[in-house]
């Protein structure tokens, strides 16, 4: 019993020493005798694990002094490891990225935050990275240590560029196909329908002196043909509006707003600044397609009373806003109705904006409506927009 009490006391003392950090070695009895595990040995295994990572790993003080970095991170910034240790992490970031990183490091209660940034390597090159920030434990002097994992995003960026190039090519092929179909409709189907309409009108004139039932039937056929001609023309314009190629974006915005208002009965308030010169063709087409898709969503889902379309000059680009006073979206992004509010349509609008180097944002409030804002830069040397 005395021996058991002594061994129990030793075990409790060992546990207390481990908890308080007073012990730097642990003895474990194995089949072939006792084995010693020191903190130094554990740290060595930990370092081997960190050094084998394909990502940069480092620890910093609160003022961004580098306490530790692995070889992968040293290779990322093309700097010898011995020169990295003790240097400031700030020198590896632009002023803009430093400002973005600062609030993440100051949030003591939060961990796992991530930002996209660029590392400035010692040879003058720049590396796109993702920085994950983890707040580690405080030391005996109550100094906070920050852990970071730095992921090289070069391959991801290359894949994004390839995907964007593929998307651009798909858009170009799609537009070429639309133009071809629009031409076929205009040159063949519309002309054929017009010829039938003329013959029908001749039939109405011939039956005007005969029985009323036959005349009424002929008039109804004429009306159906007239609507068919108008619908084919509308489809042809939607596929590739000739007015866009001939007169530019301002004219097609006005024509589209007028056609939408006539068809749906929903007022469209157009606040378009006069285009002093033509914008690049790709930019005009992208903005037109975004407007087209936005109005389609309003017609199908918004239950709005009116729509506002505004085109303005903004810095070195143009700003297109389409706003409605309809049902909007709920805060987490799901539509308030069972039907979707665009789905692929919204994705298509974002892709159109990205295609011309622009950005698309959506602001929506339930029961108050939705506002879609597109900013697209006008390339240097291209035509600009001036206020009218």
C-alpha positions in Angstrom: 0.0 0.0 0.0 2.8 2.4 0.8 4.5 1.7 -2.6 1.2 2.3 -4.4 0.7 5.6 -2.5 4.2 6.7 -3.5 3.6 5.8 -7.2 0.3 7.6 -7.2 1.9 10.7 -5.6 4.7 10.6 -8.3 2.1 10.3 -11.1 0.1 13.3 -9.7 3.3 15.3 -9.3 4.3 14.5 -12.9 0.9 15.5 -14.2 1.1 18.8 -12.2 4.6 19.5 -13.6 3.5 18.8 -17.2 0.5 21.2 -16.8 2.6 24.0 -15.4 5.5 23.5 -17.8 8.0 22.6 -15.1 9.0 19.3 -16.8 10.9 18.9 -20.1 10.9 15.1 -20.3 8.5 12.3 -19.8 9.4 8.7 -19.1 7.1 6.0 -20.5 7.6 2.3 -19.6 7.7 0.1 -22.6 8.0 -3.6 -23.1 11.7 -3.3 -23.6 12.3 -0.8 -20.8 11.7 2.9 -20.1 11.8 5.5 -22.9 12.5 9.2 -22.6 10.5 11.8 -24.7 11.8 15.3 -24.3 10.2 18.5 -25.5 13.2 19.0 -27.7 12.4 15.7 -29.5 8.8 16.7 -29.9 9.8 20.1 -31.3 12.1 18.3 -33.8 9.3 16.1 -35.0 7.1 19.2 -35.3 9.7 21.0 -37.3 10.1 18.1 -39.7 6.4 18.1 -40.3 6.4 21.9 -41.0 9.4 21.7 -43.2 7.8 19.0 -45.3 4.7 21.2 -46.1 4.2 22.6 -49.6 3.0 25.8 -48.0 4.9 28.6 -46.2 4.6 28.5 -42.5 5.8 31.2 -40.0 5.3 32.7 -36.6 5.3 36.4 -35.9 5.2 38.7 -33.0 2.3 41.1 -32.7 4.5 43.8 -34.4 5.1 41.4 -37.4 8.6 40.4 -36.6 9.3 36.9 -38.0 10.3 34.4 -35.2 10.2 31.3 -37.4 9.8 30.5 -41.1 10.1 27.2 -43.0 12.2 26.7 -46.1 9.1 26.7 -48.3 8.3 30.3 -47.3 12.0 31.3 -47.8 11.8 30.0 -51.3 8.6 31.9 -51.9 10.2 35.2 -51.1 13.6 34.2 -52.6 15.4 35.1 -49.4 17.9 33.0 -47.3 16.2 31.7 -44.2 18.8 33.2 -41.9 18.0 36.7 -43.2 14.2 36.2 -42.8 14.4 35.3 -39.1 14.2 38.5 -37.1 13.2 40.6 -40.0 9.8 42.4 -40.4 7.0 40.7 -42.4 5.8 44.1 -43.4 8.6 44.5 -46.0 7.2 41.6 -47.9 3.8 43.3 -48.4 2.6 46.4 -50.2 1.2 49.2 -48.1 -2.4 48.2 -49.2 -1.9 44.6 -48.2 -0.4 45.7 -44.8 -3.5 47.7 -44.1 -5.7 44.7 -45.0 -3.7 42.4 -42.8 -3.6 44.6 -39.7 -7.2 44.2 -38.5 -6.9 40.4 -38.9 -3.9 40.4 -36.6 -5.5 42.7 -34.1 -8.6 40.4 -33.6 -7.3 38.5 -30.7 -10.4 36.4 -30.2 -10.7 35.2 -33.8 -8.6 32.7 -35.6 -8.5 31.2 -39.1 -9.0 34.5 -41.0 -7.8 34.6 -44.6 -6.8 37.3 -47.1 -5.5 37.3 -50.6 -2.3 39.3 -51.0 0.9 39.6 -53.0 4.4 38.9 -51.6 7.2 41.1 -52.7 10.2 38.7 -53.2 13.8 39.8 -52.8 14.4 39.6 -56.6 11.7 42.1 -57.3 9.1 39.6 -58.4 5.5 39.4 -57.0 3.8 36.2 -55.8 0.0 36.0 -55.4 -0.7 34.2 -52.1 -3.4 33.4 -49.6 -2.5 34.2 -46.0 -4.2 32.3 -43.2 -3.8 33.9 -39.8 -4.0 31.9 -36.5 -3.6 33.6 -33.1 -1.3 31.4 -30.9 -0.9 31.3 -27.1 0.7 34.2 -25.2 4.2 33.7 -23.7 5.3 34.4 -20.1 5.6 38.1 -20.9 2.0 38.2 -22.2 3.2 38.7 -25.8 0.9 37.3 -28.4 2.4 35.1 -31.1 0.7 34.9 -34.6 0.9 31.8 -36.7 0.6 32.1 -40.5 0.2 29.6 -43.3 1.0 31.1 -46.7 -0.3 29.4 -49.8 1.1 30.0 -53.3 -1.9 31.0 -55.5 0.1 31.2 -58.8 -1.4 27.9 -60.2 -4.9 28.9 -59.1 -4.5 32.3 -60.8 -3.3 30.6 -64.0 -6.3 28.3 -63.9 -8.6 31.3 -63.4 -7.1 33.0 -66.3 -7.5 30.0 -68.5 -11.1 29.6 -67.4 -11.7 33.3 -68.1 -10.2 32.9 -71.5 -12.4 29.9 -72.2 -15.4 31.8 -71.1 -14.5 34.7 -73.3 -14.2 32.4 -76.3 -17.6 30.8 -75.5 -19.1 34.3 -75.4 -17.6 35.2 -78.7 -18.8 32.0 -80.4 -22.3 32.5 -78.8 -22.5 36.0 -80.1 -21.4 34.9 -83.6 -24.1 32.2 -83.6 -26.8 34.7 -82.4 -25.8 37.1 -85.2 -26.1 34.3 -87.7 -29.5 33.2 -86.5 -30.8 36.8 -86.3 -29.7 37.3 -89.9 -31.4 34.1 -91.0 -34.6 35.1 -89.2 -34.6 38.6 -90.7 -33.6 37.7 -94.3 -35.7 34.6 -94.7 -38.4 33.9 -92.1 -39.5 37.5 -91.7 -39.7 38.0 -95.4 -41.6 34.8 -95.9 -44.1 35.8 -93.2 -44.5 39.3 -94.7 -45.2 37.7 -98.1 -47.9 35.5 -96.5 -49.3 38.6 -94.8 -49.6 40.5 -98.0 -51.5 37.5 -99.6 -53.7 37.4 -96.6 -54.5 41.1 -96.9 -55.4 40.5 -100.6 -57.7 37.7 -99.5 -59.4 40.0 -96.9 -59.9 42.6 -99.7 -61.4 40.0 -102.0 -63.7 38.7 -99.3 -64.9 42.1 -98.2 -67.9 41.9 -100.6 -68.8 38.4 -99.7 -70.0 36.6 -96.6 -69.0 38.0 -93.2 -67.9 34.6 -91.6 -65.2 34.1 -94.2 -64.1 37.7 -93.9 -63.9 37.5 -90.1 -61.7 34.3 -90.4 -59.4 36.0 -92.9 -59.0 39.0 -90.6 -58.1 36.8 -87.7 -55.5 35.0 -89.8 -54.1 38.4 -90.8 -53.9 39.5 -87.2 -52.1 36.3 -86.2 -49.6 36.7 -89.0 -49.0 40.3 -88.0 -48.2 39.2 -84.4 -46.0 36.4 -85.8 -44.0 38.9 -87.8 -43.6 41.2 -84.8 -42.5 38.3 -82.6 -39.9 37.0 -85.1 -38.6 40.6 -85.4 -38.4 40.9 -81.6 -36.5 37.6 -81.4 -34.2 38.7 -84.1 -33.5 42.0 -82.3 -32.8 40.2 -79.0 -30.4 37.9 -80.7 -28.4 40.7 -82.3 -29.9 44.2 -82.3 -28.9 46.0 -85.5 -29.4 49.4 -83.7 -26.5 48.6 -81.4 -24.1 48.2 -84.3 -25.5 51.2 -86.1 -26.2 53.8 -83.4 -24.5 52.6 -80.3 -25.4 51.8 -76.6 -27.5 54.9 -75.9 -29.9 54.2 -78.7 -30.2 50.5 -77.9 -30.9 51.3 -74.2 -33.7 53.7 -75.2 -35.2 51.2 -77.7 -35.0 48.3 -75.2 -36.6 50.3 -72.5 -39.4 51.4 -74.8 -40.0 47.9 -76.1 -40.1 46.5 -72.5 -42.5 49.1 -71.4 -44.8 48.5 -74.4 -44.8 44.8 -73.9 -45.2 44.6 -70.1 -47.0 47.9 -69.3 -44.3 48.5 -66.7 -42.9 52.1 -66.8 -39.1 52.3 -67.4 -37.4 55.5 -66.2 -34.3 56.0 -68.4 -31.5 58.2 -67.0 -28.9 57.7 -69.6 -26.1 60.2 -70.2 -25.6 61.1 -73.9 -22.7 59.2 -75.5 -20.4 61.7 -77.1 -18.5 58.9 -78.8 -18.9 55.2 -79.2 -17.7 52.8 -76.5 -15.7 49.7 -77.6 -18.0 47.2 -79.3 -17.3 44.4 -76.7 -18.2 46.8 -73.9 -21.4 48.0 -75.5 -22.5 44.5 -76.2 -21.7 43.3 -72.6 -23.7 46.2 -71.0 -26.6 45.5 -73.4 -26.7 41.8 -72.6 -26.6 42.6 -68.8 -29.6 45.0 -69.2 -31.4 42.4 -71.3 -31.0 39.7 -68.7 -31.9 42.1 -65.8 -35.1 43.1 -67.5 -35.9 39.5 -68.1 -35.6 38.7 -64.4 -37.7 41.8 -63.5 -40.5 40.7 -65.9 -40.5 37.1 -64.7 -40.0 37.4 -61.0 -39.8 40.9 -59.5 -43.6 41.9 -59.5 -42.3 45.5 -59.7 -44.3 48.6 -60.5 -41.4 50.4 -62.3 -37.8 50.0 -63.4 -35.0 52.6 -63.5 -32.1 52.3 -65.9 -29.2 54.7 -65.5 -26.0 55.0 -67.5 -23.4 57.4 -66.2 -19.7 58.2 -66.5 -17.7 57.2 -63.4 -14.0 58.0 -63.2 -12.2 56.1 -66.0 -15.3 53.9 -66.8 -19.0 53.8 -67.1 -21.6 52.8 -64.6 -24.9 51.0 -65.4 -27.6 50.6 -62.8 -30.9 48.7 -63.2 -33.2 49.1 -60.2 -36.7 47.9 -59.6 -39.2 48.2 -56.7 -40.2 44.6 -56.7 -40.1 41.8 -54.1 -36.4 41.6 -53.9 -34.3 38.9 -52.1 -34.0 37.7 -48.5 -30.8 38.6 -46.7 -29.1 35.2 -47.2 -29.5 35.4 -51.0 -32.4 33.1 -51.6 -35.3 34.5 -53.6 -38.5 35.3 -51.6 -40.6 33.4 -54.2 -40.3 29.8 -54.9 -39.1 30.5 -58.4 -35.4 31.4 -58.8 -34.6 35.0 -59.6 -32.2 34.3 -62.4 -29.8 31.6 -61.1 -27.8 31.1 -64.3 -29.0 34.6 -65.4 -27.1 36.2 -62.5 -24.1 34.1 -63.2 -24.3 35.1 -66.9 -24.4 38.8 -65.9 -21.3 38.4 -63.7 -19.4 36.7 -66.5 -20.4 39.4 -68.9 -19.1 42.1 -66.6 -15.9 40.1 -66.0 -15.5 39.7 -69.7 -14.9 43.4 -70.1 -12.8 43.7 -67.0 -15.8 45.1 -64.9 -17.5 44.2 -61.7 -21.2 43.5 -60.9 -22.8 44.0 -57.5 -26.3 43.2 -56.4 -28.1 44.9 -53.6 -31.5 43.6 -52.7 -34.0 44.2 -49.8 -37.1 42.1 -49.3 -40.3 44.0 -50.4 -38.2 47.0 -51.4 -36.6 45.8 -54.7 -33.3 45.0 -56.3 -30.5 47.1 -57.7 -27.9 45.7 -60.1 -24.8 47.9 -60.5 -22.2 47.3 -63.2 -18.9 49.2 -63.4 -16.8 48.7 -66.5 -13.5 50.5 -67.2 -13.1 52.2 -70.6 -9.7 51.3 -72.0 -7.2 54.2 -72.4 -7.5 55.6 -75.9 -11.0 54.3 -76.4 -14.1 56.5 -76.8 -15.4 58.1 -73.6 -18.8 59.0 -72.2 -19.6 62.7 -71.6 -22.6 64.1 -69.8 -25.4 65.3 -72.0 
